[in-house]
Amino acid sequence: MPTVFPNAFGTVLANKDPAAAFFLIKTDFDTNNVPIKGIATDVKLELSGNYQFLHTVNNFVYFYAFGDRVGAVNISGFGLITDCTTSAATATPEAAKFMSVYDYYKQNRGAKSGNKAAKLTIGSGPGGSNIVLTGFLTGINMQVSAGPSPSSLGFWTLRFEVIPDPAGTP
């Protein structure tokens, strides 16, 4: 029976088969459809509405709903700062390199892509239940922490502002 990462601390395996994924995070831009080349570990979705409460005499409270607000999706993960090996044949896959996420941001950020929105698919993969949102890449956070020895991992977060669905459901 095959094992994942057998006795190989610090190594990475890239699996490009979407059917093997237990959770899908996919970003497609109209311009290039380049996937995030990073190891995603966390997704945070924030959606809210535009509401007002009016308190009056006699303890009446009126509730007004003015529609949905722009939401946010934060996709976080990590990447390798340096290769785990010295051999070119077994070097770290491109998908695991920390700086490839920065390159992804530079290429697809909202300030550069203009009105080119991304289609974000978050869910359980092909044939499963997925959430599909439309948004713009608006921010990146990258962090490398120093420890007793130089760190080989860097952590990143990409922020997408997502547009409410015109039908009223995200």
Contacts in CASP RR format, 6 or more apart in sequence:
PFRMAT RR
TARGET T0000
AUTHOR 0000-0000-0000
METHOD contacts of the structure
MODEL  1
MPTVFPNAFGTVLANKDPAAAFFLIKTDFDTNNVPIKGIATDVKLELSGN
YQFLHTVNNFVYFYAFGDRVGAVNISGFGLITDCTTSAATATPEAAKFMS
VYDYYKQNRGAKSGNKAAKLTIGSGPGGSNIVLTGFLTGINMQVSAGPSP
SSLGFWTLRFEVIPDPAGTP
4 13 0 8 1.000
5 11 0 8 1.000
5 13 0 8 1.000
10 80 0 8 1.000
10 84 0 8 1.000
10 152 0 8 1.000
11 84 0 8 1.000
11 85 0 8 1.000
12 39 0 8 1.000
12 80 0 8 1.000
12 84 0 8 1.000
12 92 0 8 1.000
12 93 0 8 1.000
12 95 0 8 1.000
12 96 0 8 1.000
14 93 0 8 1.000
14 95 0 8 1.000
14 96 0 8 1.000
15 21 0 8 1.000
18 24 0 8 1.000
18 125 0 8 1.000
18 126 0 8 1.000
19 126 0 8 1.000
21 125 0 8 1.000
22 124 0 8 1.000
23 123 0 8 1.000
23 124 0 8 1.000
23 125 0 8 1.000
24 121 0 8 1.000
24 122 0 8 1.000
24 123 0 8 1.000
24 124 0 8 1.000
24 125 0 8 1.000
24 126 0 8 1.000
24 130 0 8 1.000
25 36 0 8 1.000
25 40 0 8 1.000
25 43 0 8 1.000
25 75 0 8 1.000
25 120 0 8 1.000
25 121 0 8 1.000
25 122 0 8 1.000
25 123 0 8 1.000
26 35 0 8 1.000
26 120 0 8 1.000
26 121 0 8 1.000
27 35 0 8 1.000
27 36 0 8 1.000
27 75 0 8 1.000
27 108 0 8 1.000
27 118 0 8 1.000
27 119 0 8 1.000
27 120 0 8 1.000
27 121 0 8 1.000
27 137 0 8 1.000
27 160 0 8 1.000
28 118 0 8 1.000
28 119 0 8 1.000
28 121 0 8 1.000
29 108 0 8 1.000
29 113 0 8 1.000
29 116 0 8 1.000
29 117 0 8 1.000
29 118 0 8 1.000
29 119 0 8 1.000
30 116 0 8 1.000
30 117 0 8 1.000
31 108 0 8 1.000
31 113 0 8 1.000
31 116 0 8 1.000
32 107 0 8 1.000
32 108 0 8 1.000
34 104 0 8 1.000
34 107 0 8 1.000
34 108 0 8 1.000
36 75 0 8 1.000
36 101 0 8 1.000
36 104 0 8 1.000
36 158 0 8 1.000
37 94 0 8 1.000
37 95 0 8 1.000
37 97 0 8 1.000
37 100 0 8 1.000
37 101 0 8 1.000
37 103 0 8 1.000
37 104 0 8 1.000
38 77 0 8 1.000
38 78 0 8 1.000
38 79 0 8 1.000
38 95 0 8 1.000
38 96 0 8 1.000
38 97 0 8 1.000
38 100 0 8 1.000
38 101 0 8 1.000
38 156 0 8 1.000
39 77 0 8 1.000
39 78 0 8 1.000
39 79 0 8 1.000
39 95 0 8 1.000
39 96 0 8 1.000
40 75 0 8 1.000
40 76 0 8 1.000
40 77 0 8 1.000
41 76 0 8 1.000
41 77 0 8 1.000
41 78 0 8 1.000
42 74 0 8 1.000
42 75 0 8 1.000
42 76 0 8 1.000
42 77 0 8 1.000
43 73 0 8 1.000
43 74 0 8 1.000
43 75 0 8 1.000
43 76 0 8 1.000
43 122 0 8 1.000
44 72 0 8 1.000
44 73 0 8 1.000
44 74 0 8 1.000
44 76 0 8 1.000
45 72 0 8 1.000
45 73 0 8 1.000
45 122 0 8 1.000
45 131 0 8 1.000
45 133 0 8 1.000
46 71 0 8 1.000
46 72 0 8 1.000
46 73 0 8 1.000
46 74 0 8 1.000
47 68 0 8 1.000
47 69 0 8 1.000
47 71 0 8 1.000
47 162 0 8 1.000
47 164 0 8 1.000
47 170 0 8 1.000
48 68 0 8 1.000
48 69 0 8 1.000
48 71 0 8 1.000
49 65 0 8 1.000
49 66 0 8 1.000
49 67 0 8 1.000
49 68 0 8 1.000
49 69 0 8 1.000
50 65 0 8 1.000
50 66 0 8 1.000
50 67 0 8 1.000
50 68 0 8 1.000
50 69 0 8 1.000
51 63 0 8 1.000
51 64 0 8 1.000
51 65 0 8 1.000
51 66 0 8 1.000
52 63 0 8 1.000
52 64 0 8 1.000
52 66 0 8 1.000
53 61 0 8 1.000
53 62 0 8 1.000
53 63 0 8 1.000
53 64 0 8 1.000
54 61 0 8 1.000
54 62 0 8 1.000
54 63 0 8 1.000
54 64 0 8 1.000
55 61 0 8 1.000
56 62 0 8 1.000
67 164 0 8 1.000
67 168 0 8 1.000
68 164 0 8 1.000
68 165 0 8 1.000
68 168 0 8 1.000
68 170 0 8 1.000
69 164 0 8 1.000
70 161 0 8 1.000
70 162 0 8 1.000
70 163 0 8 1.000
70 164 0 8 1.000
71 161 0 8 1.000
71 162 0 8 1.000
71 164 0 8 1.000
72 159 0 8 1.000
72 160 0 8 1.000
72 161 0 8 1.000
72 162 0 8 1.000
73 120 0 8 1.000
73 122 0 8 1.000
73 133 0 8 1.000
73 135 0 8 1.000
73 159 0 8 1.000
73 160 0 8 1.000
73 162 0 8 1.000
74 157 0 8 1.000
74 158 0 8 1.000
74 159 0 8 1.000
74 160 0 8 1.000
75 157 0 8 1.000
75 158 0 8 1.000
75 160 0 8 1.000
76 155 0 8 1.000
76 156 0 8 1.000
76 157 0 8 1.000
76 158 0 8 1.000
77 155 0 8 1.000
77 156 0 8 1.000
77 157 0 8 1.000
78 98 0 8 1.000
78 153 0 8 1.000
78 154 0 8 1.000
78 155 0 8 1.000
78 156 0 8 1.000
79 96 0 8 1.000
79 97 0 8 1.000
79 98 0 8 1.000
79 101 0 8 1.000
79 153 0 8 1.000
79 154 0 8 1.000
79 155 0 8 1.000
79 156 0 8 1.000
80 92 0 8 1.000
80 96 0 8 1.000
80 97 0 8 1.000
80 98 0 8 1.000
80 152 0 8 1.000
80 153 0 8 1.000
80 154 0 8 1.000
81 98 0 8 1.000
81 144 0 8 1.000
81 150 0 8 1.000
81 151 0 8 1.000
81 152 0 8 1.000
81 153 0 8 1.000
81 154 0 8 1.000
82 92 0 8 1.000
82 152 0 8 1.000
83 91 0 8 1.000
83 92 0 8 1.000
84 92 0 8 1.000
84 152 0 8 1.000
85 91 0 8 1.000
85 92 0 8 1.000
94 100 0 8 1.000
98 142 0 8 1.000
98 144 0 8 1.000
98 153 0 8 1.000
98 154 0 8 1.000
98 156 0 8 1.000
101 140 0 8 1.000
101 142 0 8 1.000
101 156 0 8 1.000
101 158 0 8 1.000
102 140 0 8 1.000
102 142 0 8 1.000
102 156 0 8 1.000
104 158 0 8 1.000
105 137 0 8 1.000
105 139 0 8 1.000
105 140 0 8 1.000
105 158 0 8 1.000
106 112 0 8 1.000
108 118 0 8 1.000
108 137 0 8 1.000
109 137 0 8 1.000
109 138 0 8 1.000
109 139 0 8 1.000
109 140 0 8 1.000
110 116 0 8 1.000
110 136 0 8 1.000
110 137 0 8 1.000
110 138 0 8 1.000
113 136 0 8 1.000
113 137 0 8 1.000
117 134 0 8 1.000
117 135 0 8 1.000
117 136 0 8 1.000
117 163 0 8 1.000
118 134 0 8 1.000
118 135 0 8 1.000
118 136 0 8 1.000
118 137 0 8 1.000
118 160 0 8 1.000
119 132 0 8 1.000
119 133 0 8 1.000
119 134 0 8 1.000
120 131 0 8 1.000
120 132 0 8 1.000
120 133 0 8 1.000
120 134 0 8 1.000
120 135 0 8 1.000
120 160 0 8 1.000
120 162 0 8 1.000
121 130 0 8 1.000
121 131 0 8 1.000
121 132 0 8 1.000
122 130 0 8 1.000
122 131 0 8 1.000
122 133 0 8 1.000
123 129 0 8 1.000
123 130 0 8 1.000
123 131 0 8 1.000
124 130 0 8 1.000
131 170 0 8 1.000
133 160 0 8 1.000
133 162 0 8 1.000
133 163 0 8 1.000
133 170 0 8 1.000
134 162 0 8 1.000
134 163 0 8 1.000
135 160 0 8 1.000
135 161 0 8 1.000
135 162 0 8 1.000
135 163 0 8 1.000
136 160 0 8 1.000
136 161 0 8 1.000
137 158 0 8 1.000
137 159 0 8 1.000
137 160 0 8 1.000
138 159 0 8 1.000
138 160 0 8 1.000
138 161 0 8 1.000
139 158 0 8 1.000
139 159 0 8 1.000
140 156 0 8 1.000
140 157 0 8 1.000
140 158 0 8 1.000
140 159 0 8 1.000
141 156 0 8 1.000
141 157 0 8 1.000
141 159 0 8 1.000
142 154 0 8 1.000
142 155 0 8 1.000
142 156 0 8 1.000
143 154 0 8 1.000
143 155 0 8 1.000
143 156 0 8 1.000
144 151 0 8 1.000
144 153 0 8 1.000
144 154 0 8 1.000
144 155 0 8 1.000
145 151 0 8 1.000
145 154 0 8 1.000
162 170 0 8 1.000
164 170 0 8 1.000
END
